[in-house]
């Protein structure tokens, strides 16, 4: 079977739930096919060719965080082929481990500046995204997909998320009042939201490292700072593994060290 035939076969199995992920993978597919011919016999895609592909990505200036998903797209194709007995083994590739990137967090003062900018520029959708992100710690894709029926009895119900772990989070009273009064399902897309957020950040001369996702990191770190039990933080953040939550204890330790050094 040729590589393009394998891709076409897999795409036929896509469901409504996986179609969005397929769209995300489109660019990875085009990058892969620009290096490995669509007519390549999949049995000839060995470790050497896979490593050559990774070296090609490196030579183009890609960082590890970009190379990983591009390699895993190819690996997912080969894994499907292996499980369907189209190839005898999945080629082995050793990649350097990702470094734990320090989480970028912000503070309430900065969030208030952003909210004021939204109000002055009549960006209601972005205002809601920031409020929900800051007070619930939801991932941006979860925020953008919120429907009114998910807001129930003071809780926000999250049925689908990155960790495939449905959970509910209590809504702060101030946020609940705002949502009950004005909330409508979002029509804005992620790219639009990111563009507006970056525009606000630039006009307000804020830290360039702050992103929409920083709102989630801020939520988790604020809980840790107030002494919330780490297992409670895990539940509120919807983390599947507590090791993910433990990253935020590192932030608290840094703040403790800073406090001592400032004595």
MARSEBA-816789 format. One record per residue (C-alpha): residue in one letter; x, y, z. Coordinates in steps of 0.1 Angstrom, whole numbers, plus 5000, padded with zeros to 4 digits. Example, Ala and Ser with C-alpha at 12.3 -4.5 7.8 and 13.67 -1.06 7.14 Angstrom:
<nodes>
+---------+------+------+------+
: residuo :    x :    y :    z :
+---------+------+------+------+
:       A : 5123 : 4955 : 5078 :
:       S : 5137 : 4989 : 5071 :
+---------+------+------+------+
</nodes>
This chain:
<nodes>
+---------+------+------+------+
: residuo :    x :    y :    z :
+---------+------+------+------+
:       X : 5000 : 5000 : 5000 :
:       X : 5012 : 5035 : 4992 :
:       X : 5014 : 5063 : 5017 :
:       X : 4986 : 5083 : 5001 :
:       X : 4963 : 5052 : 5000 :
:       X : 4969 : 5047 : 5037 :
:       X : 4960 : 5083 : 5045 :
:       X : 4929 : 5081 : 5024 :
:       X : 4919 : 5049 : 5042 :
:       X : 4923 : 5064 : 5076 :
:       X : 4904 : 5096 : 5066 :
:       X : 4874 : 5075 : 5056 :
:       X : 4872 : 5063 : 5093 :
:       X : 4869 : 5099 : 5106 :
:       X : 4838 : 5106 : 5127 :
:       X : 4822 : 5139 : 5136 :
:       X : 4841 : 5140 : 5168 :
:       X : 4875 : 5135 : 5150 :
:       X : 4869 : 5158 : 5120 :
:       X : 4882 : 5189 : 5139 :
:       X : 4915 : 5170 : 5147 :
:       X : 4917 : 5161 : 5111 :
:       X : 4916 : 5197 : 5101 :
:       X : 4944 : 5204 : 5126 :
:       X : 4964 : 5176 : 5109 :
:       X : 4960 : 5190 : 5074 :
:       X : 4992 : 5211 : 5076 :
:       X : 5011 : 5181 : 5090 :
:       X : 4999 : 5160 : 5061 :
:       X : 5011 : 5185 : 5035 :
:       X : 5045 : 5188 : 5052 :
:       X : 5049 : 5150 : 5053 :
:       X : 5039 : 5146 : 5017 :
:       X : 5063 : 5173 : 5006 :
:       X : 5092 : 5152 : 5020 :
:       X : 5080 : 5116 : 5015 :
:       X : 5063 : 5109 : 4981 :
:       X : 5026 : 5100 : 4983 :
:       X : 5034 : 5070 : 4962 :
:       X : 5060 : 5056 : 4986 :
:       X : 5053 : 5020 : 4997 :
:       X : 5046 : 5022 : 5034 :
:       X : 5067 : 4991 : 5040 :
:       X : 5097 : 5012 : 5029 :
:       X : 5091 : 5039 : 5055 :
:       X : 5117 : 5027 : 5080 :
:       X : 5136 : 5042 : 5109 :
:       X : 5162 : 5058 : 5086 :
:       X : 5135 : 5075 : 5065 :
:       X : 5117 : 5087 : 5096 :
:       X : 5149 : 5101 : 5111 :
:       X : 5157 : 5118 : 5078 :
:       X : 5122 : 5134 : 5080 :
:       X : 5130 : 5147 : 5115 :
:       X : 5163 : 5161 : 5104 :
:       X : 5146 : 5178 : 5075 :
:       X : 5122 : 5195 : 5100 :
:       X : 5152 : 5205 : 5122 :
:       X : 5170 : 5220 : 5091 :
:       X : 5139 : 5241 : 5084 :
:       X : 5143 : 5257 : 5119 :
:       X : 5114 : 5239 : 5136 :
:       X : 5116 : 5237 : 5174 :
:       X : 5110 : 5205 : 5193 :
:       X : 5075 : 5216 : 5202 :
:       X : 5067 : 5218 : 5165 :
:       X : 5086 : 5187 : 5155 :
:       X : 5068 : 5164 : 5180 :
:       X : 5033 : 5168 : 5166 :
:       X : 5046 : 5165 : 5130 :
:       X : 5064 : 5132 : 5139 :
:       X : 5035 : 5119 : 5158 :
:       X : 5012 : 5125 : 5128 :
:       X : 5034 : 5102 : 5108 :
:       X : 5037 : 5077 : 5137 :
:       X : 4999 : 5076 : 5140 :
:       X : 4996 : 5066 : 5103 :
:       X : 5022 : 5038 : 5108 :
:       X : 5006 : 5027 : 5140 :
:       X : 4973 : 5023 : 5122 :
:       X : 4991 : 5003 : 5094 :
:       X : 5008 : 4981 : 5120 :
:       X : 4975 : 4973 : 5139 :
:       X : 4959 : 4964 : 5106 :
:       X : 4988 : 4942 : 5096 :
:       X : 4999 : 4963 : 5067 :
:       X : 5035 : 4966 : 5080 :
:       X : 5054 : 4943 : 5103 :
:       X : 5067 : 4969 : 5128 :
:       X : 5065 : 5006 : 5137 :
:       X : 5098 : 5023 : 5129 :
:       X : 5117 : 5033 : 5160 :
:       X : 5127 : 5069 : 5164 :
:       X : 5144 : 5085 : 5194 :
:       X : 5136 : 5121 : 5200 :
:       X : 5151 : 5143 : 5227 :
:       X : 5127 : 5147 : 5257 :
:       X : 5107 : 5179 : 5258 :
:       X : 5119 : 5204 : 5284 :
:       X : 5093 : 5213 : 5309 :
:       X : 5084 : 5248 : 5298 :
:       X : 5078 : 5272 : 5326 :
:       X : 5041 : 5281 : 5328 :
:       X : 5034 : 5318 : 5320 :
:       X : 5010 : 5332 : 5345 :
:       X : 4994 : 5367 : 5349 :
:       X : 4977 : 5385 : 5377 :
:       X : 4943 : 5400 : 5385 :
:       X : 4955 : 5436 : 5377 :
:       X : 4965 : 5426 : 5342 :
:       X : 4932 : 5407 : 5337 :
:       X : 4913 : 5439 : 5347 :
:       X : 4933 : 5459 : 5322 :
:       X : 4924 : 5434 : 5295 :
:       X : 4887 : 5434 : 5305 :
:       X : 4887 : 5472 : 5304 :
:       X : 4902 : 5471 : 5269 :
:       X : 4875 : 5447 : 5258 :
:       X : 4848 : 5470 : 5271 :
:       X : 4863 : 5502 : 5255 :
:       X : 4867 : 5483 : 5221 :
:       X : 4834 : 5466 : 5223 :
:       X : 4849 : 5431 : 5222 :
:       X : 4823 : 5412 : 5242 :
:       X : 4833 : 5377 : 5230 :
:       X : 4869 : 5383 : 5241 :
:       X : 4857 : 5397 : 5274 :
:       X : 4837 : 5365 : 5282 :
:       X : 4867 : 5343 : 5271 :
:       X : 4890 : 5362 : 5296 :
:       X : 4864 : 5361 : 5324 :
:       X : 4857 : 5324 : 5320 :
:       X : 4893 : 5315 : 5316 :
:       X : 4904 : 5334 : 5346 :
:       X : 4877 : 5321 : 5369 :
:       X : 4873 : 5285 : 5357 :
:       X : 4907 : 5276 : 5342 :
:       X : 4891 : 5260 : 5312 :
:       X : 4911 : 5254 : 5281 :
:       X : 4903 : 5279 : 5253 :
:       X : 4887 : 5252 : 5230 :
:       X : 4864 : 5242 : 5259 :
:       X : 4855 : 5278 : 5264 :
:       X : 4847 : 5285 : 5228 :
:       X : 4824 : 5254 : 5226 :
:       X : 4803 : 5262 : 5257 :
:       X : 4766 : 5259 : 5252 :
:       X : 4739 : 5274 : 5276 :
:       X : 4728 : 5239 : 5287 :
:       X : 4763 : 5233 : 5302 :
:       X : 4757 : 5261 : 5327 :
:       X : 4735 : 5245 : 5353 :
:       X : 4728 : 5251 : 5390 :
:       X : 4760 : 5271 : 5396 :
:       X : 4782 : 5246 : 5378 :
:       X : 4798 : 5245 : 5344 :
:       X : 4797 : 5209 : 5329 :
:       X : 4826 : 5199 : 5307 :
:       X : 4817 : 5167 : 5288 :
:       X : 4846 : 5166 : 5263 :
:       X : 4881 : 5178 : 5269 :
:       X : 4918 : 5171 : 5260 :
:       X : 4922 : 5144 : 5287 :
:       X : 4889 : 5127 : 5279 :
:       X : 4879 : 5132 : 5315 :
:       X : 4844 : 5148 : 5319 :
:       X : 4841 : 5170 : 5350 :
:       X : 4822 : 5199 : 5365 :
:       X : 4835 : 5231 : 5380 :
:       X : 4816 : 5255 : 5403 :
:       X : 4810 : 5290 : 5389 :
:       X : 4821 : 5320 : 5409 :
:       X : 4790 : 5340 : 5418 :
:       X : 4802 : 5372 : 5400 :
:       X : 4808 : 5352 : 5368 :
:       X : 4775 : 5333 : 5372 :
:       X : 4756 : 5366 : 5373 :
:       X : 4774 : 5378 : 5342 :
:       X : 4768 : 5346 : 5323 :
:       X : 4731 : 5344 : 5333 :
:       X : 4725 : 5379 : 5321 :
:       X : 4745 : 5382 : 5289 :
:       X : 4759 : 5348 : 5278 :
:       X : 4754 : 5336 : 5242 :
:       X : 4773 : 5307 : 5225 :
:       X : 4805 : 5320 : 5209 :
:       X : 4807 : 5326 : 5172 :
:       X : 4843 : 5338 : 5174 :
:       X : 4870 : 5313 : 5163 :
:       X : 4903 : 5307 : 5182 :
:       X : 4924 : 5325 : 5156 :
:       X : 4902 : 5356 : 5159 :
:       X : 4903 : 5355 : 5197 :
:       X : 4941 : 5351 : 5197 :
:       X : 4945 : 5380 : 5172 :
:       X : 4923 : 5403 : 5194 :
:       X : 4941 : 5392 : 5226 :
:       X : 4975 : 5400 : 5211 :
:       X : 4962 : 5433 : 5199 :
:       X : 4950 : 5442 : 5234 :
:       X : 4983 : 5430 : 5249 :
:       X : 5003 : 5452 : 5225 :
:       X : 4982 : 5483 : 5230 :
:       X : 4984 : 5479 : 5268 :
:       X : 5021 : 5472 : 5267 :
:       X : 5017 : 5439 : 5286 :
:       X : 5042 : 5410 : 5289 :
:       X : 5045 : 5395 : 5254 :
:       X : 5048 : 5360 : 5269 :
:       X : 5012 : 5361 : 5282 :
:       X : 4987 : 5341 : 5261 :
:       X : 4951 : 5331 : 5263 :
:       X : 4963 : 5298 : 5278 :
:       X : 4980 : 5317 : 5305 :
:       X : 4946 : 5323 : 5320 :
:       X : 4944 : 5285 : 5328 :
:       X : 4979 : 5285 : 5343 :
:       X : 4970 : 5315 : 5364 :
:       X : 4938 : 5298 : 5377 :
:       X : 4958 : 5267 : 5388 :
:       X : 4987 : 5287 : 5403 :
:       X : 4962 : 5310 : 5423 :
:       X : 4946 : 5279 : 5438 :
:       X : 4980 : 5265 : 5448 :
:       X : 4990 : 5299 : 5463 :
:       X : 4958 : 5300 : 5485 :
:       X : 4967 : 5266 : 5500 :
:       X : 4941 : 5245 : 5480 :
:       X : 4948 : 5208 : 5483 :
:       X : 4965 : 5196 : 5451 :
:       X : 4939 : 5169 : 5446 :
:       X : 4912 : 5196 : 5446 :
:       X : 4932 : 5216 : 5420 :
:       X : 4935 : 5185 : 5399 :
:       X : 4897 : 5180 : 5399 :
:       X : 4890 : 5217 : 5392 :
:       X : 4915 : 5218 : 5363 :
:       X : 4903 : 5185 : 5349 :
:       X : 4938 : 5170 : 5349 :
:       X : 4938 : 5133 : 5342 :
:       X : 4971 : 5128 : 5361 :
:       X : 4981 : 5146 : 5393 :
:       X : 5017 : 5149 : 5379 :
:       X : 5003 : 5176 : 5356 :
:       X : 4990 : 5195 : 5385 :
:       X : 5022 : 5192 : 5405 :
:       X : 5039 : 5215 : 5380 :
:       X : 5022 : 5244 : 5397 :
:       X : 5037 : 5236 : 5430 :
:       X : 5070 : 5246 : 5414 :
:       X : 5056 : 5280 : 5407 :
:       X : 5047 : 5284 : 5444 :
:       X : 5082 : 5273 : 5455 :
:       X : 5097 : 5299 : 5432 :
:       X : 5076 : 5326 : 5449 :
:       X : 5087 : 5314 : 5483 :
:       X : 5123 : 5316 : 5472 :
:       X : 5118 : 5351 : 5459 :
:       X : 5101 : 5362 : 5492 :
:       X : 5132 : 5350 : 5511 :
:       X : 5156 : 5366 : 5487 :
:       X : 5138 : 5399 : 5491 :
:       X : 5143 : 5400 : 5528 :
+---------+------+------+------+
</nodes>
